[in-house]
Amino acid sequence: MTNQNKYIFWELLDKYSIEIPIIQRDYAQGRKDESRIREGFLKSLLEVIKDESKSINLDFVYGKIIDEKNSEKKLIPLDGQQRLTTLFLLHWYLAIKENKLCKENIERLQKFTYETRISSKEFCNALSTSEIKLADIEKFEKPENQRLSKLIEDQNWFFKSWKKDPTVQSMLNMLDAIHEKFNTVTDGNLFDKLICKNNSSITFDFLNLEEFNLTDELYIKMNARGKPLTKFENFKAEFESYIETAGDNNHVVTQNKAKLDNGWLDRFWKLSQIEAADINEAPKLADEMFYNFFYNMTFNLLLEKQDKYIKINKDKENEKDYSVIKDFIKENNIFSF
């Protein structure tokens, strides 16, 4: 992947309009049950924006480019919708916070839109042009109402019916999380740092699928996967981040990350082909086996550091002590997958 394919969000939005297609799933990173992942992601973003010596690459964004009649080019994301939407919300928030939502920046933000629902599209457009004053959050008397989402919902341009849209609701939750994380930061140049191309803090690699002559049918089939990330997928993303910060040299880091998708996974793929009742279920089973392996190995490492006796308290009547780890493993069959 060359540097020509590496972008920051602001640069991509300058080159293309971005349209989340109707076949995509709703925005999910703002869902309430995604709070742990959301907090970790925002923490990482804040860290690299504040510290100019740090940066983060958000991996690949796949999509197809469509030439519009007005000579503009439109990017239809196949994969990367969640990250792009969060970056859109973060850019809007920092522009509002630092009074940098000028006409030029409004026009740029309006180039990001949703086609999944008309309400999602209307909300993104209205939000892009809204010059909300964050200080007004404090005007709400009840503490539980002192949220950015409440301030947005209180605007005269906000339709109550939009709250029924899962994408809009998720965006509001994400904006609350962004405000909580970034509001107390005193640095007044976060927006400028975010959009700086020369010293990019947050980048991703864009891959134009049109260059590979993929058909619309394949595009739709790949998008049909639109499901919440599995436990293994969430674990893998966090584990890769851990590998990068474990202190090893770049060669070891690259080697270990490659093993996650190759050598290590191959072992469980072979097992899953034997165990799966239906060969189509083998990929899912392989992921589950891989996840269970890491889970149980981590659990064993934890047990080694505990006291000699392990107390498993399922309920008061069945409380039992285990003095040997292998007895605990055998009796509870925790390695069955």
Steps between C-alpha positions, in 0.01 A plus 500: 500500500659827389472839667276605210231279652542640852247766594375707786122541519504870410706431189271219386199725554665767288562260214164317511154529643440199727166324489418210731290277270152372574622141525728585794399431858422772751780688675594279795800651682269725700275222626475480877627142507818610316612735779824317587621490140384857442688632802819323401479630143439861604779481756743393227383777267537768767847379589638524146334836427645658815848354456644598160770234536235226486273375225254221433402320179141371490577233242318465169192676373358323195263662255401577143526836325209629292533790256208740546344706218624821661858371460527426873608159620305305761652238730270214598663321798487123504692465824589787733156653556534490879842665513410762238182595687684537829762719332223712346347556846840574656585759232165673548536500880852648503398763242212599730711491815773719353270736303632381164175403331550753219321490163781301340500237775120476495507432127765233552302325774185505289675272254452213749154346491294188561262330258390225740204711618377846405506596870871411523573710194302797630663482842854499358419798280335696782780422745766617253345848480408537866715740702413367844654665805632233733471737798121475467518145634537647848164681466309178553401487866491123545849341500377205292404746225840666488606309192593605148233266360235679705619837369479373142153355556395839637587682176213626285634307199493163679199281423383272782436226246877481440541340844336187357787466254765262648778679311400843630465366855840338475654824370353691795648248742839530331487880517434475874806276534713735287392799708579319824845406372601824323311777682757556775800511265641853513696479174308722258664362185378141493294559186799642312714207613228258390484636145874554459622288209874555547510358852199268492385366836215278372529327164358202312578323174238537230454218248291573190325172415419623150865446416441128555194490271271364772135470400207660682377150587818424690485845660150425631596155624798640692283772650237245603734407782387818679488344846641612834862397550550163666688454827796368305505800263491743794767300682722485192484877452591566864767228503668651194507836680657329802765335280595843363557637850668194657849640446621260229687620192311566176600166347360301793181711507441447127575130533260446791218696337542294183473177700154602619368476145727225373694238696303510824160522334587218256522252788144573609377511141614141450327394823179681409479322165498170689261604775247711305178322406471733201813616318342846467514529880873423512621865485276599792605193699867570433461851643320362806774239556771764465323732744438219752865400482624848584232540766590176675876547472465847651284354775769240574772764519280691743446192716873441525533836674215439743504331840552126516129436547243620250147553621226471238180646640222409257251517785512446875403132482755410231798696625816298451876536545750382238858440603633391161441696181478191281219362721305818454551488123405134475188517714366817338599394148606854414706390200205349315436676170 
